């Protein structure tokens, strides 16, 4: 049975959650499903760490370096 036939059959008659559960059980064996969950966990953690890095850590580092540079410049004059 093709994946789109499964989507049509189970999405329209059994509801969204049951169709997703059924598709994952047809597509993956249990160990593959655990590997997929582990992969998605690592990707999600990496995504949020990158967001934290780009929105807080790098701007904090750049502004701190800039103000330190201003202090040293003022001190040398």
N, C-alpha and C positions, 0 to 999 in steps of 0.2 A: 504494500500500500504506500503510495507516495505521501510526502509530508503535507502537501496542500490538501490532499483528500482527508488526512487526519485533522488538519486545521478546520476544514469545512464541517466535517462530521462532529467533532467534539467541541468546537468553539460555539457553534450555533445551538447545539442540543444539550450540552452538559454544563456550560458555564466556563468562564475564563480560567479559573483556578484548576478545575479538573482537567481541562485541555492541556494546560501547561504541565501539570503533573504527568499526564499520560505521554506527552511528547518527550519529556525528559526520561521517562522510564523506557520508552521505545528506542530513543536515540542512544542512551548511555547505559552501560552496565554500572553496577554500584561503585566499583573502584574508579571508573572513569568519571562518574558523577562527583565523587569526592575530590578527584584531581581537578575537575572544573571548578568546584567551589574553592579549593585552595588557590588556584590561579586567579579567580576573581577577587579573592580576599587580598592577595598580594598586589594586584593591580589597583584596587581601591585604596589600600594603605599608601601605595606610591603616589597616587593621584592627590590625596589629601596632604601628604608631606610636601609635594611640589607646590601646592597652593599655599601652605604655610611658609615655605621658603620664599616664594615670590612676593607674598603680600606682607610679611612681617620681618623675617630675618635679614634679607638682603637690604630693604630700605633702612632698617635699624643700623646695619653695618655701614652703609654708605653715609647716612647722616652723622653717625658718630665719628667716622673718619674725617668728614668735612669739618665738623666743629673742632676736632683735634688739630687739623691742619690750620684752621683759623687761629687757634690759641698759639701754636708754634710760630706762625707768621707774625702775630702781634708781639710775642715775646722777643723775637729776633730784631724787631725795629727799635 
